[in-house]
Amino acid sequence: MKIRARFTKEEPVRFISHLDLARTVERAVRRAGLPVAYSQGFNPRPKIAFGSALALGITSSAEYVDMEFSDGFGINEFLRAINENLPSGIRFKEAKVIPADTAPLMSVIDRAQYIITGELGQDGGLSSIVQQILDSDEIWIERPGKKQTRRINIRPWIFSLEVLEEGAGAGTLSLLVQTGSRGNVRPEEVADQFPWVFGQPRIHRSGLFIAQGSRLLSPLDVAHH
């Protein structure tokens, strides 16, 4: 039996790494006594595969994971059992059984949505910067690599950017970008285009999607078909 689930990564755990998050979820599955399936071979690993990794310091209400089990059980039973064994800040919210041949999350998720909130100087100015970004064809950023820093134009991968709130020295943006192997924008690369004061803005991932034409589908919806 294969399950796809959505979970949250909230304030108390926003500074744990993706690797530690994966270990925490694996440990919760074991402690819950859920019959997780293991890979074959010399070093068997639990068949648990996550979607797009979340950078350190970012919270999320839309993380996804696929898990394979050697035995069947109810979805409500799964949610209760795993949540009882997770630390504060990680919560499984919904899950569904998916066909065994469903394409892996990492290969299909290609859109990510973020909410960016920060403090601004007195004049704000979010709206005019958003307009400049949307009007431009190029936004070049430098991305450190293993051997050298690469210059990348991220503008083609920014699909929407809008001001949700602006005033009294603070502002909130909504951002939809490309993610995955065909192109990837890190939300902080867009956030860096704005003149935040008092440190970095807070970033929250509010959605991961699969683009089908003009529609954005949840990974749980896609698994349903």
C-alpha positions in Angstrom: 0.0 0.0 0.0 1.3 3.4 -0.9 0.2 6.7 0.8 0.8 10.3 -0.2 0.4 12.8 2.7 0.6 16.5 3.3 2.3 17.8 6.4 3.3 21.1 8.0 6.7 22.4 9.2 5.9 25.1 11.7 7.7 27.7 13.9 9.3 25.3 16.5 11.1 23.3 13.8 11.9 25.9 11.1 15.6 25.6 11.8 15.9 21.8 11.4 17.5 20.6 8.2 15.7 18.6 5.5 17.8 15.6 6.5 16.8 15.9 10.1 13.2 16.3 9.1 13.3 13.1 7.1 14.9 11.2 10.0 12.3 12.6 12.4 9.4 11.4 10.1 11.1 8.0 9.6 11.5 7.6 13.4 7.8 8.6 14.0 6.7 5.9 11.5 8.8 3.3 13.3 7.6 4.3 16.8 4.0 4.3 15.6 4.4 0.7 14.6 3.3 1.3 11.0 4.4 -1.5 8.7 6.7 0.6 6.4 8.2 -1.3 3.5 12.0 -1.4 3.0 14.2 -1.4 0.0 16.1 -4.5 -1.0 19.8 -4.9 -0.9 22.8 -4.5 1.4 21.5 -1.4 3.3 17.7 -1.5 3.4 16.0 1.9 3.7 12.4 2.7 4.5 10.4 3.5 1.3 9.7 7.1 2.2 10.2 9.8 -0.4 9.8 13.5 0.1 8.8 16.3 -2.3 10.8 19.5 -2.8 13.3 20.1 0.1 12.6 23.2 2.2 15.5 25.6 3.0 16.5 26.2 6.6 14.4 28.8 8.4 11.3 28.5 6.1 8.0 27.3 7.5 5.5 25.4 5.4 1.9 24.3 5.4 2.4 22.3 2.2 5.1 19.6 2.5 4.4 16.2 0.8 5.7 12.7 1.3 5.1 9.3 -0.3 5.3 6.2 1.9 5.1 2.5 1.0 3.7 -0.1 3.5 3.7 -3.8 3.5 0.2 -4.0 5.0 -3.0 -2.0 4.7 -4.7 0.2 7.3 -7.1 3.2 7.5 -6.0 6.7 6.7 -7.4 8.1 10.0 -5.5 5.4 11.8 -2.3 6.5 9.9 -2.7 10.2 10.7 -3.4 9.6 14.4 -0.5 7.1 14.8 2.1 9.2 13.1 1.0 12.5 14.7 1.2 11.0 18.2 4.9 10.3 17.5 6.0 13.6 16.0 7.5 16.6 17.8 5.6 19.9 18.1 5.7 21.8 14.8 5.4 18.8 12.4 1.8 17.7 11.8 0.3 15.4 9.1 -2.9 17.0 7.9 -4.2 14.8 5.2 -3.3 11.6 3.3 -4.7 9.3 0.7 -3.9 5.9 -0.8 -2.3 6.2 -4.2 -1.6 3.7 -7.0 1.7 1.9 -6.7 2.9 3.3 -10.0 2.2 7.0 -9.2 5.1 9.2 -10.4 7.4 10.3 -7.6 6.8 13.7 -6.0 10.2 15.0 -7.0 9.6 14.3 -10.7 6.2 16.0 -10.9 6.2 19.0 -8.6 7.1 22.1 -10.6 5.5 25.1 -8.9 6.0 26.5 -5.4 4.1 29.3 -3.7 5.5 31.4 -0.9 4.3 34.1 1.5 7.1 36.6 2.3 6.6 39.0 5.3 9.0 41.6 6.4 9.6 45.1 7.9 10.2 48.0 5.6 11.3 51.6 5.8 8.7 54.3 6.3 8.0 54.7 2.6 7.3 51.1 2.0 7.7 50.9 -1.8 6.8 47.2 -2.2 4.3 47.8 -5.1 6.7 49.8 -7.2 9.5 47.1 -6.8 7.0 44.4 -7.7 6.0 46.3 -10.8 9.7 46.7 -11.8 10.3 43.0 -11.4 7.1 42.0 -13.4 8.0 44.5 -16.2 11.6 43.3 -16.5 12.8 40.4 -18.7 15.9 39.7 -16.7 16.7 39.3 -13.0 20.2 38.1 -12.6 21.3 36.4 -9.4 24.6 34.8 -8.4 24.2 31.2 -7.1 27.2 29.6 -5.4 28.1 26.2 -6.9 30.5 23.5 -5.8 33.3 24.8 -8.0 32.2 28.3 -9.0 29.4 30.9 -8.7 26.9 30.8 -11.5 24.9 33.8 -12.8 21.3 32.9 -13.5 18.4 34.8 -14.9 15.5 33.8 -12.7 12.8 36.1 -14.2 11.4 33.5 -16.6 10.6 31.3 -13.6 8.7 33.9 -11.6 5.0 33.3 -12.6 3.3 35.7 -10.2 4.3 38.2 -7.6 1.8 40.4 -5.8 1.5 42.6 -2.7 -0.9 41.1 -0.2 -0.4 43.8 2.4 1.6 47.0 2.7 1.6 49.7 5.3 2.9 50.9 8.7 6.4 49.8 7.9 5.6 46.2 7.0 4.6 44.3 3.9 3.5 40.9 2.7 4.1 39.4 -0.7 2.7 36.3 -2.5 5.1 34.6 -4.9 4.7 31.7 -7.4 7.8 30.3 -8.9 9.2 27.3 -10.8 10.7 24.5 -8.8 12.2 21.1 -9.6 14.7 19.9 -12.1 13.6 22.0 -15.1 14.3 25.3 -13.2 14.3 26.5 -9.7 13.9 29.8 -7.9 14.7 30.1 -4.2 12.2 32.4 -2.5 15.1 34.3 -0.8 16.4 35.2 -4.2 13.3 37.2 -4.9 13.0 38.5 -1.4 16.5 39.9 -1.7 15.2 42.3 -4.4 13.4 44.3 -1.7 14.7 46.8 0.9 13.8 45.0 4.1 14.9 46.5 7.4 15.7 44.7 10.7 17.1 41.5 9.1 15.6 39.0 6.7 11.9 38.6 6.0 10.0 35.6 7.1 9.2 33.1 4.4 6.4 30.5 4.4 5.7 27.9 1.8 2.0 27.9 1.2 1.8 25.5 -1.7 3.5 22.9 -3.9 1.8 22.2 -7.2 1.9 20.4 -10.5 1.2 22.6 -13.5 -1.2 21.1 -16.1 -1.9 23.7 -18.7 -3.2 26.8 -17.0 -4.3 24.8 -13.9 -2.3 24.2 -10.7 -3.0 20.8 -9.2 -2.2 19.6 -5.6 0.0 16.5 -5.5 -2.9 14.9 -3.7 -5.3 15.7 -6.5 -3.0 14.3 -9.1 -2.5 11.1 -7.2 -6.3 10.6 -7.3 -6.5 10.2 -11.0 
